[in-house]
Amino acid sequence: VSSAVIDRLYNEYLGNAESPAQVRDGLLDAMADIFFVFSSIEVARYHRDAGNPVYFYEFQHRPSSAEGVLPEFVKADHGAELAFVFGKPFLAGDV
């Protein structure tokens, strides 16, 4: 990997960080892009190239059930949108 690529990645994810929390957030964004976004875009392109419609979204709504369970900096975990999409059909009462 060239130093130009490393510099670009650093500037994209950590370049403006002024605190440990901003460094953490930048690293979390980088990891999310590496493990979820890049592969999702690649699969979406395959579907598009096959002539299928493709829709892409990023879910960031922090569910109220996260209070006291997840750190404040967590917006939404992987799969958190499922309860919103399907209306929490299997949850009842104080869960």
C-alpha positions as CSV (number, residue, x, y, z in Angstrom):
1,V,0.0,0.0,0.0
2,S,1.5,3.3,-1.0
3,S,2.0,6.2,1.4
4,A,-0.4,8.3,-0.6
5,V,-3.2,5.7,0.0
6,I,-2.3,5.6,3.7
7,D,-2.3,9.4,3.9
8,R,-5.7,9.6,2.2
9,L,-7.2,7.0,4.5
10,Y,-5.8,8.7,7.6
11,N,-7.2,12.0,6.5
12,E,-10.6,10.5,5.7
13,Y,-11.1,8.8,9.0
14,L,-8.8,10.5,11.5
15,G,-7.5,13.7,10.0
16,N,-9.7,16.1,12.0
17,A,-9.7,14.2,15.3
18,E,-9.0,16.4,18.2
19,S,-9.9,14.1,21.1
20,P,-9.8,10.4,21.9
21,A,-13.5,10.1,21.3
22,Q,-13.1,11.5,17.8
23,V,-10.3,9.0,17.1
24,R,-12.6,6.2,18.4
25,D,-15.4,7.4,16.1
26,G,-13.1,7.6,13.1
27,L,-11.8,4.1,13.7
28,L,-15.4,2.8,14.2
29,D,-16.3,4.5,10.9
30,A,-13.3,2.9,9.1
31,M,-14.1,-0.6,10.5
32,A,-17.8,-0.3,9.5
33,D,-16.8,0.7,6.0
34,I,-14.3,-2.2,5.7
35,F,-16.7,-4.9,7.1
36,F,-20.1,-3.7,5.9
37,V,-20.2,-0.8,3.4
38,F,-17.5,-1.8,0.9
39,S,-18.9,-5.4,0.5
40,S,-22.5,-4.1,0.4
41,I,-21.6,-1.7,-2.4
42,E,-19.9,-4.5,-4.3
43,V,-23.0,-6.8,-4.1
44,A,-25.3,-3.9,-5.0
45,R,-23.2,-3.3,-8.1
46,Y,-23.5,-6.9,-9.1
47,H,-27.3,-6.7,-8.8
48,R,-27.4,-3.4,-10.7
49,D,-25.3,-4.8,-13.5
50,A,-27.7,-7.8,-13.7
51,G,-30.5,-5.3,-14.4
52,N,-32.1,-5.4,-11.0
53,P,-33.2,-2.4,-9.0
54,V,-31.0,-1.7,-6.0
55,Y,-31.7,0.3,-2.9
56,F,-29.1,1.3,-0.3
57,Y,-29.6,2.8,3.1
58,E,-27.8,3.6,6.3
59,F,-29.8,3.1,9.5
60,Q,-28.7,5.5,12.3
61,H,-31.7,5.7,14.6
62,R,-30.7,4.9,18.2
63,P,-33.5,2.7,19.6
64,S,-34.8,3.6,23.1
65,S,-34.0,0.0,24.2
66,A,-30.3,0.9,23.8
67,E,-30.4,3.3,26.8
68,G,-28.3,1.9,29.7
69,V,-27.3,-1.0,27.5
70,L,-25.1,0.5,24.8
71,P,-22.5,3.3,25.1
72,E,-23.9,6.7,24.1
73,F,-21.7,6.9,21.0
74,V,-23.4,3.8,19.5
75,K,-26.2,5.0,17.1
76,A,-27.5,1.7,15.9
77,D,-25.9,-1.8,15.8
78,H,-25.9,-4.1,12.9
79,G,-29.5,-5.5,12.5
80,A,-31.0,-2.8,14.8
81,E,-33.4,-1.7,12.0
82,L,-35.1,-5.1,11.9
83,A,-37.3,-4.3,14.9
84,F,-38.4,-1.1,13.1
85,V,-38.9,-2.8,9.7
86,F,-40.9,-5.7,11.1
87,G,-42.6,-3.8,14.0
88,K,-41.1,-5.8,16.8
89,P,-43.6,-8.7,16.2
90,F,-42.1,-11.0,18.8
91,L,-41.5,-8.5,21.6
92,A,-44.1,-7.8,24.2
93,G,-44.1,-5.9,27.5
94,D,-40.9,-4.6,29.1
95,V,-38.2,-6.0,26.9
